[in-house]
């Protein structure tokens, strides 16, 4: 089992939110003809790829509520 810190989990979550939002809004994947599971799977796959590239130690994540919500947006 992998040891995943809370910081890494939050970073993965933030990347997933961004990639998922892009998948929903891009016209090619935004159509109803593309199944939701396909969008979610591709989002998770791209998130894993991007997460492995990003240096989690170099990213500072705010601990306060409002700056964190603004980061998610």
C-alpha positions as CSV (number, residue, x, y, z in Angstrom):
1,X,0.0,0.0,0.0
2,X,1.2,3.5,-0.8
3,X,1.8,6.1,1.8
4,X,-0.1,9.1,0.7
5,X,0.1,12.3,2.8
6,X,-2.8,14.6,3.2
7,X,-0.9,17.2,1.2
8,X,-0.5,14.8,-1.8
9,X,-4.2,13.8,-1.5
10,X,-5.3,17.5,-1.6
11,X,-3.0,18.1,-4.6
12,X,-4.4,15.1,-6.4
13,X,-8.0,16.4,-5.7
14,X,-7.2,19.9,-7.0
15,X,-5.7,18.5,-10.2
16,X,-8.7,16.2,-10.6
17,X,-11.1,19.0,-10.2
18,X,-9.3,21.1,-12.8
19,X,-9.0,18.2,-15.3
20,X,-12.6,17.1,-14.7
21,X,-13.8,20.7,-15.3
22,X,-11.9,20.8,-18.5
23,X,-13.4,17.5,-19.6
24,X,-16.9,18.7,-19.0
25,X,-16.5,22.0,-20.8
26,X,-14.5,21.0,-23.8
27,X,-16.9,20.7,-26.7
28,X,-15.6,17.2,-27.8
29,X,-16.2,15.6,-24.4
30,X,-19.1,17.9,-23.3
31,X,-21.7,16.2,-25.5
32,X,-24.2,13.9,-23.9
33,X,-23.1,11.1,-26.3
34,X,-19.8,10.7,-24.4
35,X,-20.7,8.6,-21.3
36,X,-20.0,10.0,-17.8
37,X,-17.8,7.0,-16.9
38,X,-15.6,7.7,-19.9
39,X,-15.2,11.3,-18.9
40,X,-14.4,10.4,-15.3
41,X,-12.0,7.7,-16.4
42,X,-10.1,9.9,-18.8
43,X,-10.1,12.6,-16.1
44,X,-8.6,10.2,-13.6
45,X,-6.0,8.9,-16.1
46,X,-4.9,12.4,-17.0
47,X,-4.8,13.4,-13.3
48,X,-2.5,10.4,-12.5
49,X,-0.3,11.5,-15.4
50,X,-0.1,15.1,-14.3
51,X,0.2,14.2,-10.6
52,X,3.3,12.1,-11.4
53,X,4.8,15.2,-13.1
54,X,4.1,17.8,-10.5
55,X,6.5,18.1,-7.6
56,X,4.2,18.0,-4.6
57,X,6.9,19.6,-2.3
58,X,7.0,22.8,-4.5
59,X,3.3,23.4,-4.2
60,X,1.9,25.3,-1.3
61,X,-1.7,24.7,-0.4
62,X,-3.5,27.2,1.8
63,X,-4.9,25.9,5.1
64,X,-7.6,28.5,5.5
65,X,-11.0,27.9,4.1
66,X,-11.5,30.9,1.8
67,X,-8.2,30.8,0.0
68,X,-8.6,27.0,-0.5
69,X,-12.1,27.5,-2.0
70,X,-10.6,30.2,-4.3
71,X,-7.9,27.7,-5.3
72,X,-10.5,25.1,-6.2
73,X,-12.4,27.6,-8.4
